[in-house]
Amino acid sequence: MAADRTIFITGFPGFIAERLVERLAVDASTDFYLLTLPSFAAASEEAANGIAQRTGMDAGRFRIVEGDITKPGLGILPEIREAIRKETTDVFHLAAVYDLAVARGVAFDVNVGGTRNVNEFLRPMPSLRRYNYVSTCYVAGRRQGHILETELEHDAGFRNHYEASKYAAEVEVERLKADLPLTIFRPAVVVGDSKTGETAKYDGIYYLIRYLLRAPGLLRLVNVGNPNVRLNLVPVDFVVDGMAALSTDPEAEGLTVALADPSPLATSELFDSIASELTGRMSIVTPPASLTEWALMLPFTPSISGLPHAGVPYFFLEQTYDTRIASALLAKHAITCPGFRDYVGDLLEFVKMHPKL
């Protein structure tokens, strides 16, 4: 059976990419080209076969393509490259370096140079219906206050090379809106599945979860969160459902949408939510934010708290993300972001069952 839709995805078999492919594979008339680094080829084949088994889809519709977005033509063999360009109807560009402590050279080579190469690669696609680019809410960098989905360029600076490189990459993609059918997605901090708790790595809020798990009854007494700073968390299933739905929604074409929680909790509330789930009790005292930040930045603190210095600034920057565009679009598809308190128990259960990933 000929494919009605042929999707080219970079970043396979990443945690979001793998789940997105499975979500999109509900349509049996869809073919996939899955771009993977050669070192992940075997893992990609295994992941694709697993998706085929779970969805009942013909494994032959998942074609693993070895390549590298940092290379011209994405490092894909010429004959395969031309077939992809001819057949592809939809592109999802997820490949990126997501490490907050990444070196500048690596960040810009992959996130900016790689995105430029993807942009060039898809320009000659005659059947392209939508280019879906995955950015991040943190292109806002050090900006403070309320950030609109329609806002991008600023001179407030950045907390790390990850943010700076994703910002520069989104600027590159934004310029294509006049020429290509395009949607930019800005997820907030992605956590595990809201139903199963499953995740691929422990960072972000997991630093706090693992910290409290060391001695819940004792460590829950002192709240290391900040009542004035909201950390925006989104479960991976919400992000995947949102991207899948809006990638074919005509009203999303040409827009930038923040896949974020419209009502995020303050970091102090996140702390108490985790503590309450673990012990049935909340914190007793919340030190001044300046004191907590100072303590977390001491040289020896990461070995005690588990929170690396690169993650500390995210607990102390007063920044929120407007989601009115995304929420209005997603409402038509009956998709809403669940609140952290509704799924924190599932996250905790997964961490307890899988102490090491």
C-alpha positions in Angstrom: 0.0 0.0 0.0 1.4 3.4 -1.0 2.0 5.8 1.8 -0.3 8.8 2.3 2.3 10.5 4.5 6.1 10.0 4.6 7.7 11.5 7.7 11.4 12.3 8.1 12.5 12.5 11.7 15.9 13.5 13.1 17.1 12.5 16.5 15.9 8.9 16.6 15.9 6.9 18.9 15.8 9.8 21.4 13.2 9.6 24.2 10.8 12.1 22.6 11.5 11.0 19.0 10.8 7.4 19.8 7.5 8.2 21.5 6.6 10.6 18.7 7.1 7.9 16.0 4.9 5.5 18.0 2.2 8.1 18.3 2.3 9.0 14.6 2.3 5.3 13.6 -1.3 4.9 14.5 -1.9 5.7 10.8 -0.9 2.5 8.9 -0.5 4.4 5.7 2.4 6.4 7.0 6.1 5.7 6.2 9.1 6.8 8.2 12.6 7.8 7.5 14.4 7.8 10.9 17.7 9.6 10.9 20.2 8.2 13.5 23.9 8.5 14.2 25.8 5.4 13.0 26.7 4.6 16.5 23.0 4.3 17.4 22.0 2.3 14.3 21.5 -1.0 16.2 19.5 0.7 18.9 17.4 2.4 16.3 16.6 -0.9 14.6 15.6 -2.4 17.9 13.4 0.6 18.8 11.7 0.6 15.4 11.0 -3.1 15.6 9.5 -2.5 19.1 7.2 0.2 17.7 6.2 -2.0 14.9 5.2 -4.8 17.3 3.3 -2.5 19.7 1.4 -0.8 16.9 0.9 -3.8 14.6 2.5 -1.8 11.8 4.6 -3.3 9.1 8.3 -3.0 10.2 9.2 -2.2 6.6 7.6 1.2 6.9 10.3 2.2 9.4 13.5 2.9 7.5 16.6 3.6 9.6 18.9 6.1 7.9 22.4 6.6 9.2 23.7 10.2 9.1 24.8 13.2 11.0 23.1 16.6 11.0 26.5 18.4 11.4 27.6 17.2 8.0 26.5 18.5 4.6 23.6 16.6 3.2 23.2 15.3 6.8 25.8 12.7 6.0 23.3 10.6 4.1 24.3 8.5 1.1 23.3 10.4 -2.1 20.9 7.8 -3.4 19.1 7.6 -0.1 19.1 11.4 0.3 17.3 11.9 -3.0 14.7 9.3 -2.2 14.0 11.1 1.1 13.7 14.4 -0.5 11.3 13.1 -3.2 9.0 11.2 -0.9 8.9 13.2 2.3 5.7 15.1 3.2 6.5 16.0 6.8 9.7 16.8 8.7 10.3 16.7 12.5 13.6 18.1 13.5 14.4 16.9 17.1 18.1 16.1 16.9 20.0 18.4 19.3 22.4 18.5 22.3 20.2 19.1 25.4 23.0 19.2 28.1 23.0 22.4 30.2 26.7 22.1 30.7 27.6 21.5 27.0 30.7 23.2 25.6 30.1 26.1 23.3 31.7 24.4 20.2 29.6 21.3 20.5 26.4 23.2 21.2 26.7 25.5 18.2 28.0 22.7 15.8 25.0 20.5 16.6 22.2 22.9 17.5 22.9 25.7 15.1 25.0 24.2 12.3 22.9 21.0 12.4 19.7 23.0 12.1 21.1 25.0 9.2 21.9 21.7 7.4 18.4 20.4 8.1 16.9 23.6 6.7 19.0 23.3 3.5 18.2 19.6 3.2 14.4 20.1 3.2 14.3 23.1 0.9 14.1 21.0 -2.3 11.3 18.8 -1.0 8.6 19.1 -3.6 5.9 17.4 -1.4 6.6 19.1 1.9 3.4 19.8 3.9 4.9 20.8 7.2 8.3 21.4 8.8 8.0 20.8 12.5 11.0 22.3 14.4 11.4 21.5 18.1 12.9 24.4 20.0 12.6 25.1 23.8 11.0 27.7 26.0 14.5 28.5 27.2 15.3 30.5 24.1 14.1 33.3 26.4 17.5 33.0 28.1 17.8 35.5 31.0 14.7 37.4 30.1 12.4 38.0 33.1 8.7 38.2 33.4 6.0 36.9 31.0 7.3 35.5 27.7 4.9 35.4 24.7 4.9 32.7 22.0 5.2 35.5 19.4 8.4 36.8 21.0 11.9 35.6 20.2 14.8 38.0 19.6 16.3 39.7 22.7 19.6 40.8 24.1 19.1 39.7 27.8 21.8 37.0 27.5 21.8 33.3 28.3 22.6 31.0 31.3 24.5 28.5 29.2 25.6 27.5 25.7 22.6 25.2 25.4 20.1 28.1 25.6 22.3 30.3 23.4 22.6 27.7 20.7 18.9 26.8 20.7 18.1 30.5 20.5 20.4 31.0 17.5 18.9 27.9 15.8 15.3 29.1 16.3 16.3 32.4 14.7 17.5 30.4 11.7 14.2 28.5 11.5 12.0 31.6 12.1 13.4 33.1 8.9 11.8 30.3 6.9 8.2 31.0 7.9 7.7 33.1 4.8 8.9 30.4 2.5 7.9 27.0 4.1 4.9 25.5 5.8 6.4 25.6 9.3 5.5 25.1 13.0 7.9 25.8 15.8 7.3 23.9 19.1 8.8 25.2 22.3 8.5 22.6 25.0 9.2 23.5 28.6 11.1 21.1 30.9 10.1 17.6 29.7 9.6 15.0 32.5 8.4 11.4 32.4 5.1 10.0 31.2 2.1 11.3 33.2 0.6 7.8 33.4 3.5 5.5 33.7 6.2 7.9 35.0 8.6 6.5 32.5 11.6 8.7 31.6 15.0 8.2 29.9 17.2 10.3 32.2 17.2 11.9 35.6 17.8 15.7 35.3 15.7 18.8 36.0 13.1 18.1 38.6 14.6 14.6 39.1 17.5 16.2 40.9 15.1 17.4 43.6 13.2 14.0 43.6 16.4 12.0 44.1 17.6 14.5 46.8 14.4 14.0 48.8 14.5 10.3 48.3 17.8 10.1 50.2 16.1 10.9 53.5 12.5 12.0 53.0 11.5 12.5 56.6 14.6 14.7 57.4 15.2 16.5 54.1 11.6 17.6 53.6 11.9 19.9 56.7 13.8 22.6 54.8 12.3 23.7 51.6 15.1 24.6 49.1 12.5 25.9 46.6 11.6 29.5 45.8 8.0 30.8 46.2 8.6 33.5 43.6 10.0 31.3 40.7 7.8 28.9 38.7 9.6 25.9 37.0 7.5 24.9 34.1 7.3 21.1 33.7 5.5 19.1 31.0 5.1 15.3 30.8 6.4 13.7 27.6 3.1 12.3 26.6 1.6 15.8 26.5 4.4 17.1 24.4 4.2 14.2 21.9 0.4 14.4 21.7 0.6 18.2 21.1 3.2 17.9 18.4 1.4 15.0 16.6 -2.0 16.9 16.7 -0.7 20.3 15.6 1.6 19.0 12.9 -1.5 18.4 10.7 -3.6 21.3 12.0 -3.8 24.0 9.3 -4.2 26.7 11.9 -0.8 25.8 13.5 1.1 26.5 10.2 3.3 29.6 10.5 3.0 29.7 14.3 5.3 29.2 17.3 3.6 27.3 20.1 4.7 26.9 23.7 4.1 23.3 24.9 4.1 24.4 28.5 2.0 24.2 31.6 -0.4 27.2 31.7 -0.4 27.0 35.5 3.1 25.9 36.6 3.9 25.5 40.3 6.5 27.6 42.1 9.7 25.6 42.9 8.7 25.7 46.6 5.4 24.1 45.7 7.1 21.5 43.6 9.3 20.7 46.7 6.2 20.3 48.9 4.3 18.3 46.3 7.2 15.7 46.2 7.7 15.8 50.0 4.0 15.3 50.6 3.8 12.4 48.2 6.8 10.7 49.9 6.0 11.4 53.6 2.5 12.8 53.8 3.9 16.0 55.2 5.3 19.2 53.7 8.2 21.4 54.6 8.5 23.4 57.8 10.8 26.3 56.8 11.8 28.0 53.5 15.1 29.9 53.8 15.5 33.2 51.9 16.1 32.5 48.2 19.5 34.3 48.2 20.7 32.0 51.0 19.6 28.9 49.2 21.1 29.9 45.9 24.4 30.7 47.7 24.4 27.3 49.4 23.6 25.5 46.2 26.5 27.1 44.4 29.2 26.1 46.9 31.8 23.9 45.4 30.9 20.8 47.4 27.1 21.1 47.3 26.4 19.1 44.1 27.9 16.0 45.8 25.4 16.5 48.6 22.3 17.8 46.8 22.8 16.0 43.5 21.9 19.3 41.8 24.8 20.4 39.4 25.7 24.0 39.4 24.4 24.3 35.8 20.9 23.5 37.0 20.8 26.0 39.9 19.9 29.2 37.9 16.6 27.6 36.8 15.3 27.7 40.4 16.0 31.4 40.7 14.9 33.2 37.5 11.4 34.7 37.5 10.3 33.8 34.1 6.9 32.4 32.8 5.6 31.4 29.4 2.4 32.4 27.8 0.5 29.5 26.3 -2.6 31.1 24.9 -1.8 30.2 21.2 -0.9 26.6 22.1 -3.8 26.2 24.5 -6.4 27.5 22.0 -5.1 25.1 19.3 -4.8 22.1 21.5 -8.3 22.6 23.0 -9.8 21.6 19.6 -8.0 18.3 19.9 -9.0 17.8 23.6 -5.4 18.0 24.7 -4.5 19.7 28.0 -1.4 19.7 30.1 -1.9 17.8 33.4 -0.8 19.5 36.6 2.3 18.3 38.4 0.4 17.2 41.5 -1.7 14.8 39.3 1.3 12.8 38.1 4.1 13.3 40.7 3.3 10.0 42.3 3.9 8.2 39.0 7.2 9.9 38.5 8.3 8.9 42.0 7.2 5.3 41.6 9.2 5.0 38.4 12.4 6.5 40.1 12.0 4.1 43.0 11.6 1.1 40.7 14.5 2.3 38.5 17.1 3.9 40.7 19.6 3.9 37.9 19.0 4.5 34.2 
